[in-house]
């Protein structure tokens, strides 16, 4: 596994998110109670930026159309249609 430094833990406070660029991929880093998670920042429905969405527990909701994903795995939680899960990254 390759590790890539994307910032300091102090840059993402608990309950906060930060968009970073990893190679050519936009990734959102999420801090939940001092635990860090990273998933693709681009919603698989219509391309909205999840880092601009709402974080509620381990769920992140895209502001564009309400698609909701699980922060730890990138799995789709809810959406009226079928869309792809997001890639998750080890942090």
C-alpha positions in Angstrom: 0.0 0.0 0.0 1.3 3.4 -0.9 0.8 6.2 1.6 0.3 9.8 0.4 0.5 12.7 2.8 -2.4 15.0 2.1 -2.1 17.3 5.1 -1.9 17.4 8.9 -4.6 16.0 11.2 -4.9 19.5 12.8 -6.3 20.8 9.5 -9.5 18.7 9.8 -11.1 19.2 13.2 -13.7 16.7 14.5 -17.0 17.0 12.6 -15.2 18.7 9.7 -14.4 17.7 6.1 -11.6 18.8 3.7 -11.3 18.2 0.0 -7.8 17.2 -1.1 -6.2 16.1 -4.4 -4.6 12.7 -4.5 -2.9 12.1 -7.9 -5.8 13.4 -10.1 -8.6 12.3 -7.8 -10.6 14.7 -5.6 -11.0 13.0 -2.2 -12.8 14.2 0.9 -11.1 13.6 4.2 -13.5 13.4 7.2 -12.8 13.6 10.9 -15.4 12.0 13.1 -14.5 12.1 16.8 -10.8 11.9 16.0 -11.2 9.0 13.5 -10.3 9.9 9.9 -11.9 8.6 6.8 -11.5 9.3 3.1 -13.8 8.7 0.1 -14.1 10.1 -3.4 -15.4 13.7 -3.2 -17.4 13.5 -6.4 -21.0 12.2 -6.0 -21.6 9.2 -8.3 -25.1 10.6 -9.2 -24.4 14.0 -10.9 -20.9 15.0 -9.8 -21.6 17.2 -6.8 -18.8 17.8 -4.4 -19.5 15.9 -1.2 -17.1 18.1 0.8 -19.7 20.9 0.3 -22.5 18.6 1.6 -23.8 17.8 5.1 -22.1 15.5 7.6 -24.4 13.7 10.1 -22.7 10.9 12.1 -21.1 8.6 9.6 -23.4 9.8 6.7 -22.4 12.4 4.2 -25.2 13.9 2.0 -24.6 15.5 -1.3 -26.2 19.0 -1.5 -27.1 18.6 -5.2 -29.8 15.9 -5.0 -29.6 14.3 -1.6 -27.6 11.1 -2.3 -26.2 9.9 1.0 -23.0 7.8 1.5 -21.4 6.0 4.4 -18.1 7.8 5.3 -16.2 4.7 6.4 -16.9 2.6 3.3 -18.2 4.9 0.6 -21.4 2.7 0.3 -24.6 4.3 -0.8 -27.0 4.7 2.1 -30.0 6.1 0.3 -31.1 7.7 -3.0 -34.3 7.4 -5.0 -32.5 5.6 -7.8 -29.5 3.3 -8.2 -26.1 4.8 -8.3 -22.6 3.5 -7.7 -20.9 3.3 -4.3 -17.8 5.6 -3.8 -14.3 4.4 -3.5 -12.9 4.5 0.1 -9.3 4.9 1.1 -7.3 3.8 4.1 -6.4 6.7 6.3 
